[in-house]
Amino acid sequence: MALIAAVFTAGAADNATAIMQRCAAKFSNAPSVTVNFAIAHSSGADNGTLIMSKKMFKISSPDLSIWFDGTTQWTYMASSKEVNITEPTGEELMESNPFEVISSFGSHFRCRQLKSSPGSDIIELTPGSAGMTIRSAKITISKSTGWPTAMVIAFDGGNTLSVSINKVTVGAAMQAKQFKFDGKAYPGVEIVDLR
């Protein structure tokens, strides 16, 4: 019985890994991807848009905008009219861009398939090493499209981020300058360079 259970568990893990690999490949193989999403929090939900092109991304929402050009990240907070400039680590990128969890799952997480519905697979990711601030991530992936439809990420300290994905669109290649903060479009903001 123990041998059968071990074989079943290994098969489920292999299947979960294959599902995540296909989903990650959809992001990495596309010239660019636009994701319309909503993030739930205690006072409601905020809608936003993510544009990814390989390792570069831009996130736009009413309160927060983030640009990442592959090395440098600019984070604009509308309430304070402030831009923080950083050179984030891989884990810091996953905190600012939840979709980075999908792209880099293979090097940071173990995965297993949870009970799935007829139209979706649910994959749970847990850290592969100690010391990560992400405690777990549950990714719901459409069986028909292979794109994610929801994510729930739990962090150390009890904070949880719930993301609903409304639409995913593949687009053309984009210029690198579109993933850099343009100070001319934000006159009067305070620049805080934390590099």
Secondary structure, DSSP 8 states (H G I E B T S, - for coil): -HHHHHHHHHHHHHHHHHHHHHHHHHHHHSSEEEEEEEEEETTEEEEEEEEEETTEEEEE-SSEEEEE-SS-EEEEETTTTEEEEE---HHHHHHH-TTHHHHTHHHHEEEEEEEEETTEEEEEEEESSTT-SEEEEEEEEETTT--EEEEEEEETTS-EEEEEEEEEEEE----GGGGS--GGGSTT-EEEE--
